[in-house]
Amino acid sequence: MTTENQLRFDATQPLNEPSESDPGSAGMAQASVPAPPRLTPESWTAQPLIDENRQALRIALYLVLMLADIAGILGSFAVGSFIRYGNFHNHDWLQISLAALPLFVISALHNGAYSLPAIRSSWGGAERALSALLGSFAILFVVSYFLKAQQDVSRAAVATGGIVSLITLAVVRRNLAGWLMQRARGRLMATIIITDDTFVPKTRGAMVIDPSQRAIKPEPRNPAMIQRFVQLVDSADRVIVACDDESAAGWAAMLKSANVRGEIFASEAQLVGAVDIGRFGPQRTFVVSSGPLSASQRIIKRAFDIVLTIAILVLAAPVLIGIAIAIKLDSPGPVIFRQKRVGFGNRFFDIYKFRSMAVDASDALGAQSTAVDDDRLTRVGRFIRKTSLDELPQLFNVLSGSMSLVGPRPHAIGSLAGPVLFWDVDDRYAHRHLLKPGITGLAQIRGLRGTALEVDDLSRRLQADLEYMNGWSVWRDLLIIIKTCGVIAHPNAY
């Protein structure tokens, strides 16, 4: 069994690859620095308890609902046109439905019409779908009124089609959701109960585990333990911890580091920072986490990233090629270097950057921060760091899905705030990894970048990251990207 010491920092093992320190993502203080932990030991990883095929089943059911909604709306407007004209030769119904459908799908994704609660509660799902459809009708009405568009379209056909579509959507949702739930046969939800020195009888529909048998302890300031815990409960919908009051706060912090609905059997809500009250059978639970983004919000954010990243890459292609040539001519070595960073779900990933230092001067441990007149920088490297152009290859991280355009900046595992490891500054530090790391973020546009010389430097950045996560919207992402253009060249960028 994996021991606790194996799960803590191992100073005897080097990083997988040499890398350069990165002041743009917080940097590390120049001090007697403990080596980062091993990045690939088996003790850091755990096999997920839940089969990921359940997620594929959910997506399939969401697609079935979406296709049924679209077919219902198209058919309803065709019926409205038939009632008005007595035939289907007039194509007003097709124009109106094709205009309404994109608005409907976007609104339905946003309000959770394609989500697990929408499938589990047929009336709740119907209500969300009808709300999205009414919203799309309202937008179409306002746009057509001010633009004076489609004046030749029969209002009777539109009104009839709208009424029929609302009825059709309600009927389809009410019956289809129930049928889908029967077909799924309980495979949509996965609950894990963690019993820490307590006894919970085997419960139907839930997996009961002893954390000591999985080498898991409530250590929210141990990145190895966090990663192992997150991997263990990955893909679970609900994780409930049964423990004594003394360890409740530690388990609450662990749950808040995982992208799951986390609950605790505790006697006092203030022990765990509860945000809601839940129930499991006859027992009350305190809900401590629910994940920062819903499934529909993650889809929207991902689509936003892909569309905008492709556009930026097309426009920036000459710049990328020019920088690559300049680096190659300026000094020997690779154009791109990779560095291990902590990313989404407290997992490691390789971040890409343009190489800015001489190869033989690269800091394998990332222990020495880059100074203003750092002699390790090449001539081209000094320029691309000062203008933040060294970050451009991270656009490929965004395309691969390991990063987002906007989010908390990813840090190296050995990063220090003064003499203190980032992980040891605040129990909430691991919570910032509930979103994909970003090329830019709220902290960056506020000027909170560069070397973290003091603990307060990290605390302010952490607060900005948590603020961003709690108030995410696609419009805020767009605003942060626009404001980033004004801080590309920054005094702390060197």
Secondary structure by P-SEA (a helix, b strand, c coil): ccccccccccccccccbbbbbbccccccccccccccccccccccccccccccaaaaaaaaaaaaaaaaaaaaaaaaaaaaaaaaccccccaaaaaaaaaaaaaaaaaaaaaccccaaaaacaaaaaaaaaaaaaaaaaaaaaaaaaacccccccaaaaaaaaaaaaaaaaaaaacaaaaaaaaaccccbbbbbbbccccccccccbbbbcccccccccccccaaaaaaaaaaaccccbbbbbccccaaaaaaaaaaacccbbbbbcccccccccccccccccbbbbbcccccccaaaaaaaaaaaaaaaaaaaaaaaaaaaaaaaaaaaacccccbbbbbbbccccbbbbbbbcccccccccccccccccccccccccaaaaaaaaaccccccaaaaaaaccccccccccccccccccccccccccccccccccccccccccccccccccccccaaaaaaaaaaaaaaaacccaaaaaaaaaaaaacccccccc
